[in-house]
Amino acid sequence: MDNGNTQLHHRRRGEDIDRHNSSIKLRNWLNLIFMIGAVAGILIYFFGDQTIGTIVILVAMVFKIVESAIRFLH
């Protein structure tokens, strides 16, 4: 029964990425900033001042929290 009028539309894996392309780019940038900040904070914590290392890690965590909020809101 192929009448040409009925088509099944399946969600594909990349469909949401196309719809929220700008938020994906922003989330990727925020994740990159978080990862660089976390690694820098760990290095500062172990090889430098522990207080400054802790502050750097906490600031990096703010970027991750913002990224997570964007993910949950979309």
C-alpha positions, 0 to 999 in steps of 0.5 A, a space after each residue: 500500500 504505497 500511495 505516496 501520500 503517507 510518509 513516516 518522519 523519524 527523528 534523526 540523531 542530528 535533528 536537534 543539533 540543526 535546530 539549536 545550532 547557536 546554543 550548541 556553539 555557545 555550549 561548546 565554547 562554555 565547555 572549552 572555557 570550563 575544561 581549560 579553567 579546570 586544568 589550569 586550576 588543578 595545576 595551580 592548586 598542586 604546583 602553586 598557591 592552593 587558594 588561587 587554584 581553588 578560586 580558578 576551579 570555582 570560576 571554571 565551575 561557574 561556566 559549567 553551571 551556565 552551560 548546564 542551565 542552557 542545556 536544561 532550558 532548551 
